[in-house]
Structure formats: structure tokens, C-alpha cells
Amino acid sequence: MRDYFIKNNIVAIADIDTRALTRKLRSGGVMRGVVMTGSQLDPEALVEKARSIPKMEGSDLVRGVTTDKTFDFAAEHDDAFAKTPGRKARRRLRIAAYDFGMKKNILHRLSAHGCDVRVYPATVSAAELLATKPDGVFLSNGPGDPAVLTYAIENAKALVQADVPTFGICLGHQILGLAMGGSTFKLKFGHRGANHPVKKLETGKVEITSQNHGFAVDPKSLPDDVAVTHLNLYDGTVEGLKHKSHPVFCVQYHPEASPGPHDADYLFDDFIELIEGTRA
């Protein structure tokens, strides 16, 4: 294994007390850290380097990962929705997607469900998106503290008020939560991994989900016209929201998986049905 790592330039850690590390994190929460290679290392200098890393709270990390220009996603069309028995054929839908650090498989899943997607930088105004008259708008996942993304929150408010069908995932969920009047907070540990149980409150069904986030929407902060739709069964945190009078919904987890279970792929169908219902 060592030879494989060296050959492929992969950094690994060995010979540490993982139980002690777990206890440290359990009491202190998520911490900043540094992994370095080489034989001439100064532990104290590395600790100082870790301390100098900006905290996630208050950091706009989206500007460093969003696309620098608008583009149309090109994919092999696998229009699963149109091919579903009992559904009549329809034209492919046009989706405008905000890239806050988007996973590529989201684009593949939207394409597979019958959507042509135009991807926009995170700072593009909602007015520019709406001027193209998309059938729906998507807000992607991404890193960092959602509360400092004032430009994204203001754009999301405009989308809500415009009554354009809107779907958000992960950071997009948090941004929509803020735009709809809620607030967010940093989790002590965050949710990481592909085995988080989430309960859909409407049906009582539990789906196993893929998650990777460090912030959550505070349910006590939400106004009466926003409903909680999904809850995390590990800690009771909010995993899904919908607006009661505007065609807007969002989830904290990753229904596109990759990696992870596909229990929540139905949410892309829900987005399509929301668009078609709104148009009707």
C-alpha cells in the first residue's frame, strides 16, 4: 500500500491513536488541521499554520469555486422522465442553475430527467436569469458559511417572489432557508457520509442519504409560510423545506448521490412535476 501511495502522490496518515482523535473531536467539535509531508517538520510551526487557517464561520468560500462564466451543460440525453410508462412525451425543460460549487452528477441527473441546464456564476443577478425565462431555477451545493452570501440570498429572495419553480440542494437549501426568512447555525460536527437516515414527514418514510455539510437551518427561525418537510433522524436537524405559497422547495442532503444511495432521486421528479404543475 505504501508503494501505491508514493507512486500516485497520495498523502496518508498512519500510526496514530484514532480513538484519542475521536474523543478530541467529540468534545471539541470540528477543528482546523494540517497534513504535511517530509522529514524536516516542526510540529509547533504546523500547529500555528493550522490556527492561521480562516474559520469557516464568516467565510465566503463560494467565490473561489464557482464557474467564472455562464455555460450550457452538454450531456448525452437520457430523458428518463419522457420514457417513463404512463407519461406523455414533452419538450425538454430549460433550467437555470446557480453554481455555488456544484457536483457534476447533479447536472447529469437533471439532464436524465429531461432538462437542458444553463449554469451561471454565483454572483449573477436573479434578473439576468429570469430574463431568459427558464422553466425552473436550481441552487447548487457548495462550501462555507451561507449567512455571509448576501448576494446569493438577495437573488434567492427575488426568485421566490417571482414564483419561478426553484429547487435547492445543500448550500442551496441553506440559502433558500435564509431567503425565506430563516437563519442558519454551524453544527458542532457536521454531517459527512453516505448513510444518514432522513424522515420525510409527509409519508413517514425513511430514506438513506448522502450528506456533506457543516451548517443547518434553524427551524425555530422559520416563518409560518415555510414548512419543514424532512428531518435528520440522528440529531433532529432540518433536512428539507418548502414554501406554502410559492413553488419553492429544497433539501439539505444530496439526492444525486455519487457516491451514495439513490433513495432520494425522486426529488428530481418532484422538481419536474412542480415545473409542469406551475405552468399548467
C-alpha positions in Angstrom: 0.0 0.0 0.0 2.9 2.4 0.8 4.3 1.9 -2.6 0.9 2.6 -4.2 0.5 5.9 -2.3 4.1 7.0 -3.3 3.6 6.1 -6.9 0.3 8.1 -7.1 1.4 11.0 -4.9 -1.3 10.3 -2.3 -0.9 11.6 1.3 -1.9 9.2 4.1 -1.7 9.1 7.8 -0.6 6.1 9.9 0.4 5.1 13.4 -1.9 7.5 15.3 -4.4 6.7 18.1 -7.7 7.1 16.2 -9.7 6.6 19.4 -7.9 9.5 21.1 -8.6 11.7 18.0 -12.2 10.7 18.0 -12.5 11.7 21.7 -10.8 15.0 21.0 -13.2 15.8 18.2 -16.2 14.6 20.2 -15.5 17.2 22.9 -14.1 20.0 20.8 -16.1 19.7 17.6 -14.8 20.2 14.1 -11.3 21.6 14.1 -8.8 23.0 11.6 -5.9 20.8 10.8 -2.8 20.4 8.6 -1.3 17.4 6.9 2.3 17.8 5.8 5.0 15.5 4.3 8.8 15.4 4.6 11.4 14.6 7.2 12.2 18.2 8.5 8.9 19.2 10.1 8.3 21.4 13.1 5.2 20.4 15.0 4.7 23.7 16.7 5.0 25.5 13.3 2.4 23.2 11.9 0.0 24.0 14.8 0.4 27.7 14.1 -0.2 27.1 10.4 -3.5 25.3 11.3 -4.5 28.2 13.6 -3.9 30.7 10.8 -6.4 28.9 8.5 -9.6 31.1 8.3 -12.5 29.7 10.2 -15.5 28.5 8.1 -17.8 30.8 10.0 -17.9 34.1 8.2 -16.0 32.9 5.2 -17.3 33.3 1.6 -15.8 30.2 0.0 -18.2 30.2 -2.9 -16.3 32.8 -4.9 -13.3 30.5 -5.1 -15.2 27.5 -6.6 -18.0 28.9 -8.7 -17.7 28.9 -12.5 -16.1 32.1 -14.0 -18.6 32.2 -16.9 -22.0 31.0 -18.0 -22.1 27.8 -19.9 -24.6 25.2 -21.2 -24.1 21.7 -19.8 -23.6 19.2 -22.6 -24.5 15.6 -21.9 -25.8 12.6 -23.6 -29.5 13.0 -23.4 -31.0 10.2 -21.4 -34.5 11.5 -20.9 -35.7 9.1 -18.3 -38.8 11.2 -17.4 -40.1 11.2 -21.0 -39.5 7.4 -21.3 -41.4 6.6 -18.1 -44.6 4.5 -18.8 -47.8 6.5 -18.5 -46.1 9.9 -19.1 -46.8 11.7 -22.3 -43.9 13.0 -24.3 -42.9 16.6 -23.8 -40.2 19.0 -24.7 -37.1 19.1 -22.6 -37.3 21.8 -19.9 -34.8 24.7 -19.6 -33.2 25.0 -16.2 -31.0 27.9 -15.0 -28.6 26.7 -12.3 -26.6 28.7 -9.9 -23.1 27.2 -9.4 -22.0 27.6 -5.7 -19.6 24.6 -6.1 -21.8 22.2 -7.9 -21.3 18.4 -8.1 -21.3 17.4 -11.7 -23.7 14.5 -11.1 -26.4 17.0 -10.3 -26.2 18.2 -13.9 -26.3 14.6 -15.1 -29.4 13.8 -13.0 -31.2 17.0 -14.3 -30.3 16.0 -17.8 -31.5 12.5 -17.3 -34.8 13.8 -16.0 -35.4 15.8 -19.2 -33.7 19.1 -18.5 -31.3 21.3 -20.5 -29.2 23.2 -18.0 -27.5 26.6 -18.3 -25.0 27.1 -15.4 -24.4 30.6 -14.0 -21.7 32.0 -11.8 -22.8 32.5 -8.2 -22.8 36.3 -8.4 -25.0 36.7 -11.5 -28.2 38.6 -10.7 -31.6 36.9 -10.5 -32.8 39.4 -13.0 -30.3 38.1 -15.6 -31.5 34.5 -15.0 -35.2 35.5 -15.1 -34.7 37.4 -18.3 -34.0 34.1 -20.1 -37.4 32.8 -19.0 -36.3 29.4 -17.7 -38.8 26.8 -16.8 -37.1 26.4 -13.4 -34.1 27.5 -11.3 -31.7 25.3 -9.4 -29.5 26.4 -6.5 -26.5 24.0 -6.0 -24.4 22.7 -3.2 -21.2 24.5 -2.2 -18.8 25.2 0.7 -18.7 27.7 3.5 -21.0 29.8 5.7 -24.3 30.6 3.9 -25.1 33.6 6.1 -22.3 35.7 4.5 -23.5 35.1 0.9 -25.7 38.2 0.9 -25.6 38.4 -3.0 -27.0 34.8 -3.2 -29.6 35.4 -0.5 -30.9 38.5 -2.3 -31.1 36.6 -5.6 -32.9 33.8 -3.9 -35.4 36.2 -2.4 -36.1 37.6 -6.0 -36.6 34.0 -7.3 -39.1 33.2 -4.5 -41.1 36.4 -5.2 -41.0 35.8 -9.0 -42.9 32.5 -8.4 -40.4 30.6 -10.7 -40.2 26.9 -9.7 -37.0 26.6 -7.6 -35.1 23.7 -6.2 -32.1 23.9 -3.9 -29.6 21.3 -2.6 -27.3 21.6 0.4 -25.9 25.1 0.4 -28.7 26.0 -2.0 -31.1 24.7 0.7 -29.5 26.9 3.3 -29.5 30.0 1.0 -33.2 29.4 0.3 -33.9 29.0 4.1 -32.3 32.4 4.7 -34.1 34.0 1.7 -37.5 32.7 3.1 -36.9 34.3 6.5 -35.0 31.7 8.5 -31.5 31.7 10.0 -28.6 29.2 10.0 -26.1 27.9 12.5 -22.9 25.9 12.5 -23.2 22.3 13.5 -20.7 21.1 16.1 -19.7 18.1 14.0 -21.4 18.5 10.6 -22.9 15.6 8.6 -20.5 13.6 6.4 -21.0 10.3 4.7 -23.5 8.3 2.7 -25.6 6.7 5.4 -27.6 9.4 7.1 -31.3 8.4 7.8 -33.8 11.2 6.9 -37.5 11.0 7.5 -40.0 12.5 5.0 -42.6 13.9 7.3 -45.5 13.8 4.8 -45.3 10.0 4.4 -43.2 8.9 7.4 -40.9 7.0 5.1 -37.1 7.0 5.9 -34.5 7.4 3.2 -30.8 6.8 3.5 -28.9 9.8 2.2 -25.5 11.2 1.2 -24.5 14.3 3.2 -21.6 16.7 3.4 -22.3 20.0 5.2 -21.4 21.9 8.3 -24.3 24.3 8.7 -28.1 23.8 9.2 -31.3 25.9 9.1 -32.8 26.7 12.5 -36.4 25.5 12.4 -37.4 28.0 15.2 -36.5 30.9 13.0 -38.7 29.9 10.1 -41.9 32.0 9.4 -45.3 30.3 9.3 -45.4 30.2 5.5 -42.4 27.8 5.3 -42.9 24.1 6.2 -40.2 21.6 7.3 -40.6 18.6 5.1 -37.7 16.3 6.2 -35.8 15.7 9.4 -32.4 14.0 10.2 -33.0 11.0 12.5 -29.6 11.3 14.0 -29.9 14.7 15.6 -33.4 16.1 14.5 -31.9 18.9 12.3 -33.9 20.2 9.3 -33.3 18.3 6.1 -36.0 19.8 3.8 -38.2 22.8 3.4 -40.9 24.1 1.1 -42.8 27.3 0.8 -46.5 27.1 1.3 -47.5 29.7 -1.3 -44.5 29.8 -3.7 -43.2 26.9 -5.9 -40.0 26.5 -3.9 -38.5 23.5 -2.1 -35.1 22.4 -1.0 -33.2 19.6 0.8 -30.0 19.6 2.9 -28.7 16.3 1.6 -27.6 15.1 -1.9 -30.3 13.2 -3.8 -27.9 12.9 -6.8 -25.7 10.7 -4.6 -22.4 9.9 -6.4 -21.3 8.4 -4.1 -24.2 7.3 -2.0 -27.6 5.7 -2.1 -30.3 6.7 -4.6 -33.3 6.7 -2.2 -33.9 10.4 -2.8 -33.6 10.6 -6.6 -37.4 11.1 -6.7 -36.8 14.7 -5.8 -35.7 15.4 -9.3 -39.1 14.1 -10.4 -40.7 16.3 -7.8 -38.9 19.3 -9.4 -40.2 18.4 -12.9 -43.7 17.9 -11.6 -43.5 21.3 -9.8 -42.5 23.0 -13.0 -45.2 21.3 -15.0 -47.8 22.0 -12.3 -46.9 25.6 -12.1 -47.1 26.0 -15.9 -50.5 24.3 -16.0 
